[in-house]
Amino acid sequence: MDQGKKILFEEVPVPQAIMKLAVPTVISQIILVIYNMADTFFIGMTGSDAMLTAVTVCMPAFMFLSAISNLFGIGGGAVISRSLGRKDVNRAENASAFALYGCLITTCLYCLSAYLMRDSYIAMLGGVHPDVHAYAAEYLTVTVVFGGMFTAVNTMFAHLIRAEGRSLHAGIGIAMGGILNVILDPLFMFVILPEGKEALGAALATALSNVISCIYFTALILLSRKRHTVLAFRFHQDAFRDGSARELLLNGLPACLMTLFENISYAVMDHLMAYGGMEAQAGLGVAKKVNMLAHCIVRGMSQGVMPLIAYSYASDNYRRMKEVIRTSAGMSVLISCVIMGICLIFSPWLIGLFIRSGSASAYYGTHFLRVLCLGCPFSAFAYAMISFFQAIGQNRRSFRLAVLRKGAMDIPLMCVMHLVSPVIGIVAATPVTDVICCGAAAVLLVHMQSDLMNDNEKVKLKESY
């Protein structure tokens, strides 16, 4: 690690360090959401509920790639940051190489499985209508089967680069892919491909933008290999001997499961909503994407400060670690409250950007957005705590919260509330789960403080907490 990054992690005032690390990540996450919404926006211009629904039902399959990249990226990033805090460069290099090859192999297996079971996969995700199924098959084949490798690897690289304190470079790579996708979407959809192939055009734009982003990250690492990075492409068996591979998997598993269960939850929601009709599915898809804005800001904040938390913890600077947690979590909750207010007041206008006003899809989307956004402040705190536990190696606590937040609680609630209110009840399960998970996060945080207080090696926390 160069001297500038060492000063950033150890000496720069906490608010300034958070801004320097988190702002590029937050911006890149916002751009990521915008480019995800770009497909919905341009497809909405066609007036086809079938295409809109097809993109919606494919979202969990596409986001499963994020689960893979989080397993190796967030897990590897935490190991790298803590290794740098302990001045163990070799361990950081071993972790980065294991992350790369682990991500490549796992993504290959997933993409192959998605191709072999494509039709049953789409039907399971809610693409039961023949028109929806046909469009979804095209979209899934391009974005996941052929473009999945580049999508997973470029996100994984962003996590690893951020772990070294180079948040700006990570943000540029992610933002580049997003901006390119927004530019390429209308080109493929309305210029290059014929009418009726807009879903395929959106898929091609997404895949190509991720290919270019992956090339950027690879070139960045290769060019800075000798002086500015500990990231390595050469795998060494020491990754198993020094425990870095095992630690990486344990740290990354909660982040992977949280994304995985989130996708399963969305798939269950789409499947249940299929009984409400194509209009309800289309409205739900748009509402979820608009609601993602609050979550992407929180995710960007948490991912941006994770290396700072991990480094401070590994170097025994607990007072600085506590200040980072308190400041970043408070900012995330505050921003989420503002976004919740905007969604509640302007939901018809926000949904109207993607679906023509007055339609049944717009009606559903407006009501769904107002329900979903109620959980934003609560999920912000819970997500901040999950990231905190990951950063300091509290894998059991982060695992419990990850499973509780998506999967263990909201899927049973959706099934029960679906019986009470067939349409709104399905969506209302999400904010209810967010409130419960927020309370659980607070309880786990108190227990963690008590455990660390009683640990003689962490006695310094007595004054900090």
Long-range contacts (C-beta under 8 A, 24 or more apart in sequence): 1-84, 1-164, 1-165, 1-230, 2-227, 2-228, 5-164, 5-165, 5-166, 8-165, 9-84, 9-85, 9-165, 9-307, 9-308, 9-311, 9-312, 10-311, 10-315, 10-317, 14-320, 14-323, 14-324, 14-327, 15-327, 17-308, 17-324, 18-304, 18-305, 18-308, 18-324, 18-327, 18-328, 18-331, 20-167, 21-162, 21-165, 21-167, 21-304, 21-305, 21-307, 21-308, 22-167, 22-300, 22-301, 22-304, 22-305, 22-328, 23-167, 23-304, 24-167, 24-168, 24-170, 24-171, 24-172, 24-304, 25-162, 25-167, 25-170, 25-171, 25-300, 25-301, 25-303, 25-304, 26-296, 26-297, 26-300, 26-301, 26-304, 27-171, 27-175, 27-300, 28-158, 28-170, 28-171, 28-172, 28-173, 28-174, 28-175, 28-178, 28-300, 29-174, 29-296, 29-297, 29-299, 29-300, 29-303, 30-293, 30-296, 30-297, 30-300, 31-174, 31-175, 31-178, 31-179, 32-174, 32-177, 32-178, 32-296, 33-289, 33-292, 33-293, 33-296, 34-178, 34-182, 35-177, 35-178, 35-179, 35-181, 35-182, 35-206, 35-209, 36-289, 36-292, 37-289, 37-290, 37-292, 37-354, 38-181, 38-182, 38-185, 38-202, 39-181, 39-185, 39-202, 39-205, 39-206, 40-285, 40-286, 40-289, 40-354, 41-353, 41-354, 42-185, 42-186, 42-189, 42-190, 42-198, 42-202, 43-189, 43-198, 43-199, 43-202, 44-286, 44-353, 44-354, 44-355, 44-356, 46-198, 47-356, 48-198, 49-278, 49-279, 49-282, 49-361, 50-129, 50-131, 50-132, 50-135, 50-278, 51-135, 51-198, 51-199, 52-282, 52-285, 52-286, 52-355, 52-361, 53-126, 53-127, 53-129, 53-132, 53-278, 53-281, 53-282, 53-285, 54-127, 54-132, 54-133, 54-134, 54-135, 54-136, 54-139, 54-199, 55-135, 55-136, 55-139, 55-199, 55-202, 55-285, 56-126, 56-270, 56-281, 56-282, 56-284, 56-285, 56-286, 56-288, 57-122, 57-125, 57-126, 57-127, 57-132, 57-136, 57-267, 57-270, 57-281, 57-285, 58-122, 58-125, 58-127, 58-136, 58-139, 58-140, 58-143, 58-144, 59-263, 59-266, 59-285, 59-288, 60-125, 60-263, 60-264, 60-266, 60-267, 60-270, 61-114, 61-121, 61-122, 61-125, 61-140, 61-144, 61-263, 62-140, 62-143, 62-144, 62-151, 63-259, 63-262, 63-263, 63-266, 64-110, 64-144, 64-259, 64-260, 64-263, 65-107, 65-110, 65-144, 65-148, 65-151, 65-152, 65-155, 66-152, 66-155, 66-259, 67-256, 67-257, 67-259, 67-260, 67-263, 68-103, 68-106, 68-107, 68-110, 68-152, 68-156, 68-256, 69-103, 69-151, 69-152, 69-153, 69-155, 69-156, 69-159, 70-155, 70-159, 70-252, 70-255, 70-256, 70-258, 70-259, 71-102, 71-103, 71-106, 71-249, 71-252, 71-253, 71-255, 71-256, 72-98, 72-99, 72-100, 72-102, 72-103, 72-106, 72-156, 72-248, 72-252, 73-99, 73-103, 73-155, 73-156, 73-157, 73-158, 73-159, 73-160, 73-252, 74-159, 74-251, 74-252, 74-255, 74-256, 74-303, 74-306, 74-390, 75-99, 75-247, 75-248, 75-249, 75-250, 75-251, 75-252, 75-253, 75-255, 75-256, 76-156, 76-159, 76-160, 76-163, 76-248, 76-252, 77-159, 77-160, 77-162, 77-163, 77-306, 77-307, 77-310, 78-163, 78-248, 78-251, 78-252, 78-306, 78-310, 78-390, 78-391, 78-393, 79-244, 79-247, 79-248, 79-251, 80-160, 80-163, 80-164, 80-230, 80-307, 81-163, 81-306, 81-307, 81-310, 81-311, 81-314, 81-391, 82-310, 82-311, 82-313, 82-314, 82-393, 83-244, 83-314, 84-163, 84-164, 84-230, 84-311, 84-314, 85-310, 85-311, 85-312, 85-313, 85-314, 85-315, 86-314, 86-315, 89-230, 90-238, 90-242, 91-242, 91-244, 92-230, 93-230, 93-231, 93-232, 93-236, 94-232, 94-236, 94-238, 94-239, 94-242, 94-244, 94-245, 95-239, 95-244, 95-245, 95-247, 95-248, 96-160, 96-230, 96-231, 96-232, 97-232, 97-233, 97-234, 97-235, 97-236, 97-239, 98-235, 98-239, 98-244, 98-245, 98-248, 99-156, 99-160, 99-248, 100-153, 100-156, 100-233, 100-235, 101-235, 102-248, 103-152, 103-153, 103-156, 104-149, 104-153, 107-148, 107-149, 107-152, 107-153, 108-149, 110-144, 110-148, 111-144, 111-145, 111-146, 111-148, 111-149, 114-140, 114-144, 114-145, 114-148, 115-141, 115-145, 118-145, 124-267, 124-271, 125-267, 125-270, 125-271, 126-267, 126-270, 126-271, 126-273, 126-274, 126-281, 128-274, 129-274, 129-278, 132-278, 135-199, 136-199, 138-197, 138-199, 138-200, 138-203, 139-199, 139-200, 139-202, 139-203, 141-203, 142-200, 142-203, 142-204, 142-206, 142-207, 143-203, 143-206, 143-207, 146-207, 147-203, 147-206, 147-207, 147-208, 147-210, 147-211, 150-207, 150-210, 150-211, 150-213, 150-214, 151-207, 151-210, 151-214, 153-214, 153-217, 154-210, 154-213, 154-214, 154-216, 154-217, 157-214, 157-217, 157-218, 157-221, 158-217, 159-303, 160-231, 161-217, 161-220, 161-221, 161-229, 161-231, 162-303, 162-304, 162-306, 162-307, 163-306, 163-307, 163-310, 164-229, 164-230, 164-231, 164-307, 165-307, 166-228, 166-229, 167-304, 169-220, 172-216, 173-213, 173-216, 173-217, 173-220, 174-213, 176-209, 176-212, 176-213, 176-216, 177-209, 177-210, 177-212, 177-213, 178-209, 180-205, 180-208, 180-209, 180-212, 180-213, 181-205, 181-206, 181-209, 184-208, 184-209, 247-393, 250-393, 250-395, 251-390, 251-393, 251-395, 253-395, 253-399, 254-386, 254-389, 254-390, 254-395, 254-398, 254-399, 254-401, 254-402, 255-386, 255-390, 255-398, 255-402, 257-399, 257-402, 257-403, 257-407, 258-386, 258-401, 258-402, 258-403, 258-405, 258-406, 261-402, 261-403, 261-405, 261-406, 261-407, 261-408, 262-405, 262-406, 264-406, 264-407, 264-411, 265-406, 265-407, 265-410, 265-411, 265-414, 268-411, 268-414, 268-415, 269-414, 269-426, 269-427, 269-430, 272-414, 272-415, 272-418, 272-426, 273-423, 273-426, 275-422, 276-364, 276-422, 276-423, 277-360, 279-359, 279-360, 279-361, 279-364, 280-360, 280-361, 280-364, 280-423, 282-355, 282-361, 282-364, 282-365, 283-351, 283-355, 283-360, 283-361, 283-362, 283-363, 283-364, 283-365, 283-366, 283-368, 284-364, 284-365, 284-368, 284-427, 286-351, 286-354, 286-355, 286-361, 286-365, 286-369, 287-351, 287-364, 287-365, 287-366, 287-368, 287-369, 287-372, 287-427, 288-368, 288-372, 289-354, 290-343, 290-350, 290-351, 290-354, 290-369, 291-343, 291-369, 291-372, 291-373, 291-376, 293-339, 294-335, 294-336, 294-339, 294-340, 294-343, 294-373, 294-376, 294-379, 294-380, 295-376, 295-379, 295-383, 297-332, 297-335, 297-336, 297-339, 298-332, 298-335, 298-336, 298-379, 298-380, 298-383, 298-384, 299-383, 301-328, 301-331, 301-332, 301-335, 301-384, 302-328, 302-332, 302-383, 302-384, 302-386, 302-387, 302-388, 303-387, 305-387, 306-387, 306-390, 306-391, 307-391, 309-387, 309-388, 309-391, 309-392, 310-391, 310-392, 313-391, 313-392, 313-393, 316-460, 318-458, 318-460, 318-461, 318-464, 319-460, 319-463, 319-464, 321-392, 321-464, 322-461, 322-464, 322-465, 325-384, 325-388, 328-384, 329-380, 329-381, 329-384, 329-385, 329-388, 332-380, 332-381, 332-383, 332-384, 333-377, 333-380, 333-381, 333-384, 335-380, 336-376, 336-377, 336-379, 336-380, 337-376, 337-377, 339-373, 339-376, 340-373, 340-374, 340-376, 340-377, 343-369, 343-370, 343-372, 343-373, 343-376, 344-370, 344-373, 347-373, 364-423, 367-424, 368-424, 368-427, 371-424, 371-427, 371-428, 371-430, 371-431, 372-427, 372-430, 372-431, 373-431, 374-431, 375-430, 375-431, 375-432, 375-433, 375-434, 375-435, 376-434, 378-431, 378-434, 378-435, 378-437, 378-438, 379-405, 379-434, 379-437, 379-438, 381-438, 381-441, 381-442, 382-434, 382-437, 382-438, 382-440, 382-441, 385-441, 385-442, 385-444, 385-445, 386-441, 388-445, 389-444, 389-448, 394-448, 397-444, 397-448, 400-440, 400-444, 401-437, 401-440, 401-441, 401-444, 404-436, 404-437, 404-440, 405-433, 405-434, 405-437, 406-433, 409-433, 409-436, 409-437
